Amino acid sequence: MSRLPRLVRLVLATGACVPIAASPYVSAQAADAVEIAVSIKDHKFEPAQIKVAAGKAIKLTVNNLDATPEEFESKALSIEKVVAGKGLAVVRIRPLAKGTYNFVGEYHEDTAKGTLDAE
């Protein structure tokens, strides 16, 4: 038992507890996310163009007002999320570099198109 405090000091000195110390940072990033809502109606996104600040995490709420499901997909963002008919889905997006990121409703790609512009 007398070795336990020495072992604890050794673990702390070597930084083995870094994942525990990093946990509040991850929570802080999620709490700082910009919240944006987009709707799907008649197989179209509204708004179809979304502007966000570059470097900020995003919490995107997708509200499907249609009776049929739709898949929110963005190859540029590596996201695929099915949204049930008359349902909601939350898509969390990492902080983005400046640029334009396309997204589609995969089940109706001809009409369900949009862009996320990080400025």
N, CA, C and O of each residue as an XYZ file, in Angstrom:
476
protein
N       0.807     -1.200      0.000
C       0.000      0.000      0.000
C       0.853      1.268      0.000
O       0.446      2.299     -0.536
N       2.015      1.186      0.592
C       2.845      2.380      0.651
C       3.358      2.778     -0.733
O       3.784      3.914     -0.941
N       3.314      1.820     -1.693
C       3.770      2.124     -3.045
C       2.704      2.826     -3.877
O       3.019      3.408     -4.915
N       1.474      2.781     -3.447
C       0.399      3.378     -4.231
C       0.616      4.864     -4.483
O       0.508      5.285     -5.635
N       0.911      5.676     -3.489
C       1.133      7.097     -3.790
C       2.275      7.320     -4.780
O       2.192      8.215     -5.621
N       3.354      6.508     -4.693
C       4.461      6.648     -5.635
C       4.000      6.296     -7.046
O       4.378      6.961     -8.010
N       3.186      5.254     -7.167
C       2.650      4.850     -8.463
C       1.758      5.943     -9.044
O       1.831      6.237    -10.237
N       0.937      6.531     -8.225
C       0.066      7.632     -8.674
C       0.913      8.794     -9.155
O       0.621      9.391    -10.191
N       1.980      9.125     -8.396
C       2.864     10.227     -8.816
C       3.527      9.902    -10.149
O       3.682     10.781    -10.996
N       3.918      8.643    -10.337
C       4.562      8.227    -11.574
C       3.601      8.351    -12.755
O       3.986      8.836    -13.818
N       2.363      7.918    -12.575
C       1.355      8.017    -13.633
C       1.105      9.479    -13.982
O       1.036      9.835    -15.158
N       0.970     10.312    -12.983
C       0.728     11.737    -13.238
C       1.930     12.387    -13.912
O       1.761     13.204    -14.817
N       3.112     12.046    -13.496
C       4.328     12.640    -14.057
C       4.536     12.245    -15.514
O       5.080     13.029    -16.291
N       4.114     11.049    -15.895
C       4.322     10.601    -17.279
C       3.209     11.055    -18.213
O       3.307     10.858    -19.424
N       2.156     11.658    -17.676
C       1.071     12.144    -18.521
C       0.104     11.067    -18.952
O      -0.647     11.263    -19.908
N       0.103      9.945    -18.279
C      -0.785      8.846    -18.659
C      -2.252      9.196    -18.460
O      -3.124      8.475    -18.947
N      -2.539     10.258    -17.773
C      -3.936     10.619    -17.535
C      -4.437     11.661    -18.529
O      -5.509     12.230    -18.321
N      -3.701     11.926    -19.593
C      -4.093     12.933    -20.586
C      -5.503     12.722    -21.136
O      -6.242     13.701    -21.240
N      -5.927     11.488    -21.500
C      -7.296     11.328    -22.002
C      -8.354     11.806    -21.015
O      -9.380     12.347    -21.427
N      -8.125     11.617    -19.744
C      -9.084     12.101    -18.752
C      -9.093     13.618    -18.738
O     -10.156     14.237    -18.677
N      -7.909     14.221    -18.796
C      -7.826     15.677    -18.775
C      -8.402     16.283    -20.055
O      -8.880     17.417    -20.032
N      -8.367     15.560    -21.158
C      -8.858     16.090    -22.433
C     -10.382     16.028    -22.537
O     -10.957     16.723    -23.374
N     -11.037     15.238    -21.736
C     -12.495     15.085    -21.828
C     -13.263     16.398    -21.742
O     -14.183     16.595    -22.537
N     -12.940     17.313    -20.820
C     -13.690     18.576    -20.786
C     -13.552     19.380    -22.073
O     -14.477     20.101    -22.446
N     -12.408     19.271    -22.764
C     -12.212     19.991    -24.014
C     -13.198     19.509    -25.078
O     -13.778     20.318    -25.802
N     -13.383     18.206    -25.170
C     -14.320     17.649    -26.141
C     -15.729     18.136    -25.834
O     -16.466     18.506    -26.748
N     -16.111     18.142    -24.571
C     -17.438     18.629    -24.191
C     -17.591     20.110    -24.504
O     -18.657     20.547    -24.936
N     -16.533     20.884    -24.288
C     -16.599     22.311    -24.570
C     -16.802     22.548    -26.057
O     -17.542     23.457    -26.435
N     -16.157     21.746    -26.919
C     -16.350     21.906    -28.358
C     -17.797     21.638    -28.739
O     -18.373     22.386    -29.529
N     -18.390     20.596    -28.197
C     -19.781     20.269    -28.509
C     -20.706     21.371    -28.037
O     -21.685     21.696    -28.709
N     -20.402     21.951    -26.882
C     -21.243     23.020    -26.342
C     -21.126     24.296    -27.174
O     -22.064     25.092    -27.217
N     -19.988     24.497    -27.833
C     -19.766     25.708    -28.626
C     -20.254     25.577    -30.065
O     -20.057     26.497    -30.858
N     -20.881     24.468    -30.422
C     -21.312     24.233    -31.797
C     -22.386     25.234    -32.205
O     -23.276     25.566    -31.422
N     -22.290     25.705    -33.430
C     -23.294     26.590    -34.004
C     -24.487     25.718    -34.399
O     -24.314     24.702    -35.072
N     -25.680     26.104    -33.988
C     -26.869     25.318    -34.295
C     -27.575     25.888    -35.522
O     -27.876     27.080    -35.596
N     -27.830     24.998    -36.483
C     -28.479     25.385    -37.740
C     -29.579     24.380    -38.031
O     -29.413     23.184    -37.791
N     -30.702     24.862    -38.549
C     -31.811     23.985    -38.930
C     -32.036     24.076    -40.432
O     -31.964     25.151    -41.027
N     -32.312     22.917    -41.032
C     -32.652     22.845    -42.447
C     -33.848     21.905    -42.563
O     -33.953     20.927    -41.824
N     -34.746     22.208    -43.494
C     -35.930     21.371    -43.709
C     -35.870     20.726    -45.086
O     -35.238     21.237    -46.011
N     -36.543     19.597    -45.190
C     -36.741     18.945    -46.481
C     -38.240     18.953    -46.740
O     -39.017     18.409    -45.955
N     -38.642     19.574    -47.844
C     -40.057     19.607    -48.214
C     -40.150     19.479    -49.727
O     -39.427     20.149    -50.465
N     -41.046     18.615    -50.178
C     -41.185     18.349    -51.610
C     -39.837     17.941    -52.211
O     -39.518     18.293    -53.346
N     -39.063     17.204    -51.438
C     -37.766     16.673    -51.851
C     -36.771     17.774    -52.207
O     -35.961     17.621    -53.122
N     -36.842     18.889    -51.469
C     -35.903     20.000    -51.638
C     -35.484     20.483    -50.259
O     -36.264     20.433    -49.309
N     -34.232     20.956    -50.159
C     -33.743     21.524    -48.899
C     -34.108     22.997    -48.804
O     -34.069     23.729    -49.793
N     -34.462     23.415    -47.604
C     -34.761     24.832    -47.346
C     -34.115     25.210    -46.022
O     -34.534     24.681    -44.993
N     -33.144     26.073    -45.984
C     -32.518     26.723    -47.137
C     -31.587     25.750    -47.860
O     -31.080     24.796    -47.270
N     -31.380     26.005    -49.121
C     -30.498     25.162    -49.926
C     -29.045     25.619    -49.801
O     -28.122     24.854    -50.080
N     -28.849     26.866    -49.380
C     -27.496     27.375    -49.165
C     -27.397     27.806    -47.712
O     -28.163     28.648    -47.241
N     -26.443     27.218    -47.015
C     -26.245     27.506    -45.591
C     -24.866     28.126    -45.433
O     -23.876     27.577    -45.918
N     -24.796     29.267    -44.759
C     -23.517     29.940    -44.518
C     -23.162     29.787    -43.048
O     -23.989     30.015    -42.165
N     -21.911     29.395    -42.803
C     -21.417     29.213    -41.439
C     -20.034     29.840    -41.326
O     -19.364     30.089    -42.328
N     -19.624     30.087    -40.097
C     -18.275     30.587    -39.851
C     -17.295     29.417    -39.932
O     -17.535     28.357    -39.355
N     -16.206     29.616    -40.643
C     -15.169     28.585    -40.714
C     -14.581     28.392    -39.325
O     -14.514     29.333    -38.534
N     -14.160     27.175    -39.034
C     -13.509     26.902    -37.759
C     -14.441     26.640    -36.597
O     -13.974     26.471    -35.471
N     -15.733     26.602    -36.828
C     -16.712     26.349    -35.766
C     -17.385     25.000    -35.986
O     -17.733     24.649    -37.114
N     -17.566     24.249    -34.912
C     -18.324     23.004    -35.000
C     -19.783     23.349    -35.282
O     -20.256     24.422    -34.910
N     -20.491     22.437    -35.939
C     -21.876     22.695    -36.352
C     -22.769     21.565    -35.871
O     -22.426     20.388    -35.984
N     -23.913     21.940    -35.337
C     -24.971     20.985    -35.019
C     -26.101     21.293    -35.991
O     -26.813     22.285    -35.836
N     -26.261     20.434    -36.993
C     -27.250     20.640    -38.045
C     -28.460     19.758    -37.766
O     -28.346     18.533    -37.725
N     -29.613     20.378    -37.575
C     -30.852     19.634    -37.368
C     -31.595     19.598    -38.691
O     -31.923     20.638    -39.262
N     -31.858     18.380    -39.176
C     -32.546     18.183    -40.450
C     -33.970     17.735    -40.148
O     -34.182     16.683    -39.546
N     -34.946     18.540    -40.569
C     -36.365     18.265    -40.341
C     -36.988     17.833    -41.664
O     -37.132     18.635    -42.586
N     -37.357     16.554    -41.746
C     -37.963     16.035    -42.973
C     -39.475     16.213    -42.890
O     -40.148     15.496    -42.149
N     -40.003     17.160    -43.641
C     -41.441     17.440    -43.651
C     -42.197     16.537    -44.622
O     -43.428     16.509    -44.614
N     -41.470     15.802    -45.454
C     -42.097     14.865    -46.391
C     -42.492     13.581    -45.661
O     -41.966     13.279    -44.590
N     -43.408     12.844    -46.243
C     -43.873     11.593    -45.643
C     -42.899     10.438    -45.873
O     -42.957      9.428    -45.172
N     -42.011     10.585    -46.845
C     -41.063      9.523    -47.170
C     -39.681      9.836    -46.590
O     -39.348     11.004    -46.389
N     -38.879      8.811    -46.321
C     -37.544      9.061    -45.777
C     -36.630      9.707    -46.814
O     -36.876      9.638    -48.018
N     -35.581     10.329    -46.320
C     -34.562     10.929    -47.176
C     -33.218     10.689    -46.508
O     -33.136     10.603    -45.283
N     -32.166     10.582    -47.306
C     -30.834     10.434    -46.740
C     -30.046     11.705    -46.986
O     -29.804     12.084    -48.131
N     -29.643     12.370    -45.893
C     -28.774     13.534    -45.973
C     -27.370     12.987    -46.216
O     -26.822     12.260    -45.387
N     -26.792     13.348    -47.371
C     -25.468     12.827    -47.703
C     -24.555     13.930    -48.191
O     -24.957     14.806    -48.957
N     -23.313     13.869    -47.731
C     -22.279     14.768    -48.220
C     -20.978     13.985    -48.304
O     -20.407     13.595    -47.285
N     -20.520     13.761    -49.519
C     -19.231     13.079    -49.694
C     -18.103     13.967    -49.186
O     -17.133     13.470    -48.614
N     -18.220     15.279    -49.391
C     -17.189     16.217    -48.955
C     -17.032     16.227    -47.438
O     -15.934     16.453    -46.928
N     -18.128     15.983    -46.713
C     -18.101     15.987    -45.251
C     -18.065     14.576    -44.661
O     -17.998     14.410    -43.444
N     -18.109     13.564    -45.526
C     -18.144     12.157    -45.085
C     -19.324     11.889    -44.155
O     -19.163     11.330    -43.069
N     -20.522     12.301    -44.605
C     -21.739     12.141    -43.798
C     -22.803     11.429    -44.612
O     -23.022     11.744    -45.782
N     -23.456     10.471    -43.988
C     -24.654      9.828    -44.525
C     -25.590      9.626    -43.346
O     -25.239      8.949    -42.380
N     -26.773     10.208    -43.419
C     -27.725     10.101    -42.302
C     -29.133     10.000    -42.865
O     -29.597     10.913    -43.548
N     -29.815      8.898    -42.584
C     -31.193      8.728    -43.030
C     -32.104      9.481    -42.067
O     -31.976      9.373    -40.847
N     -33.034     10.254    -42.651
C     -34.016     11.000    -41.873
C     -35.384     10.416    -42.214
O     -35.812     10.471    -43.367
N     -36.061      9.866    -41.231
C     -37.371      9.257    -41.447
C     -38.372     10.288    -41.956
O     -38.226     11.484    -41.706
N     -39.386      9.817    -42.670
C     -40.472     10.701    -43.091
C     -41.123     11.331    -41.868
O     -41.415     10.640    -40.892
N     -41.352     12.640    -41.917
C     -41.908     13.408    -40.795
C     -41.018     13.328    -39.554
O     -41.495     13.456    -38.426
N     -39.721     13.113    -39.776
C     -38.793     12.947    -38.655
C     -37.700     13.996    -38.626
O     -37.572     14.819    -39.532
N     -36.916     13.943    -37.561
C     -35.778     14.839    -37.345
C     -34.516     14.009    -37.221
O     -34.555     12.865    -36.768
N     -33.406     14.583    -37.621
C     -32.101     13.971    -37.400
C     -31.109     15.084    -37.079
O     -31.214     16.194    -37.601
N     -30.168     14.782    -36.234
C     -29.114     15.731    -35.894
C     -27.817     15.234    -36.510
O     -27.436     14.074    -36.353
N     -27.151     16.136    -37.212
C     -25.877     15.832    -37.849
C     -24.840     16.757    -37.223
O     -24.976     17.980    -37.273
N     -23.817     16.173    -36.642
C     -22.738     16.963    -36.045
C     -21.583     17.034    -37.034
O     -21.130     16.019    -37.563
N     -21.120     18.258    -37.270
C     -20.080     18.488    -38.264
C     -18.886     19.141    -37.585
O     -19.025     20.116    -36.847
N     -17.725     18.591    -37.847
C     -16.480     19.110    -37.263
C     -16.235     20.547    -37.740
O     -16.825     20.964    -38.736
N     -15.393     21.300    -37.066
C     -15.039     22.630    -37.572
C     -14.457     22.511    -38.987
O     -13.623     21.650    -39.266
N     -14.916     23.388    -39.855
C     -14.550     23.308    -41.268
C     -13.579     24.406    -41.675
O     -13.607     25.513    -41.136
N     -12.725     24.081    -42.633
C     -11.894     25.094    -43.280
C     -12.781     25.883    -44.231
O     -13.854     25.416    -44.612
N     -12.341     27.073    -44.615
C     -13.110     27.864    -45.576
C     -13.321     27.057    -46.849
O     -12.418     26.373    -47.331
N     -14.532     27.153    -47.378
C     -14.829     26.443    -48.611
C     -16.307     26.138    -48.738
O     -17.100     26.460    -47.853
N     -16.667     25.516    -49.841
C     -18.044     25.127    -50.110
C     -18.132     23.611    -50.078
O     -17.345     22.917    -50.722
N     -19.099     23.106    -49.320
C     -19.295     21.677    -49.141
C     -20.698     21.325    -49.636
O     -21.690     21.816    -49.096
N     -20.777     20.490    -50.644
C     -22.064     20.101    -51.224
C     -22.719     19.004    -50.394
O     -22.041     18.174    -49.788
N     -24.062     19.015    -50.378
C     -24.825     17.920    -49.786
C     -26.042     17.659    -50.653
O     -26.482     18.533    -51.399
N     -26.587     16.445    -50.551
C     -27.755     16.049    -51.347
C     -28.675     15.198    -50.486
O     -28.290     14.686    -49.435
N     -29.909     15.067    -50.973
C     -30.810     14.057    -50.460
C     -30.634     12.873    -51.396
O     -31.117     12.898    -52.528
N     -29.957     11.854    -50.942
C     -29.552     10.782    -51.851
C     -30.726     10.106    -52.549
O     -30.573      9.624    -53.671
N     -31.891     10.060    -51.913
C     -33.039      9.396    -52.530
C     -33.688     10.245    -53.625
O     -34.449      9.729    -54.444
N     -33.385     11.551    -53.638
C     -33.944     12.467    -54.652
C     -32.867     13.474    -55.070
O     -33.056     14.686    -54.967
N     -31.743     12.948    -55.539
C     -30.603     13.810    -55.877
C     -30.902     14.839    -56.957
O     -30.231     15.868    -57.033
N     -31.891     14.576    -57.786
C     -32.217     15.519    -58.859
C     -32.799     16.823    -58.319
O     -32.636     17.869    -58.946
N     -33.478     16.782    -57.159
C     -34.094     18.000    -56.613
C     -33.529     18.403    -55.248
O     -33.505     19.591    -54.923
N     -33.085     17.453    -54.459
C     -32.614     17.746    -53.100
C     -31.108     17.990    -53.115
O     -30.306     17.069    -52.956
N     -30.746     19.264    -53.311
C     -29.334     19.660    -53.395
C     -29.109     20.889    -52.530
O     -29.996     21.727    -52.369
N     -27.911     20.981    -51.980
C     -27.583     22.162    -51.185
C     -26.088     22.321    -50.993
O     -25.299     21.447    -51.352
N     -25.713     23.462    -50.415
C     -24.323     23.732    -50.110
C     -24.188     24.283    -48.697
O     -25.069     24.978    -48.191
N     -23.078     23.958    -48.086
C     -22.697     24.514    -46.791
C     -21.446     25.343    -47.061
O     -20.395     24.798    -47.397
N     -21.560     26.652    -46.915
C     -20.448     27.555    -47.214
C     -19.800     28.024    -45.921
O     -20.404     28.765    -45.146
N     -18.565     27.587    -45.695
C     -17.799     28.019    -44.516
C     -16.989     29.235    -44.920
O     -16.150     29.167    -45.818
N     -17.247     30.353    -44.246
C     -16.584     31.627    -44.611
C     -15.753     32.141    -43.464
O     -15.125     33.193    -43.580
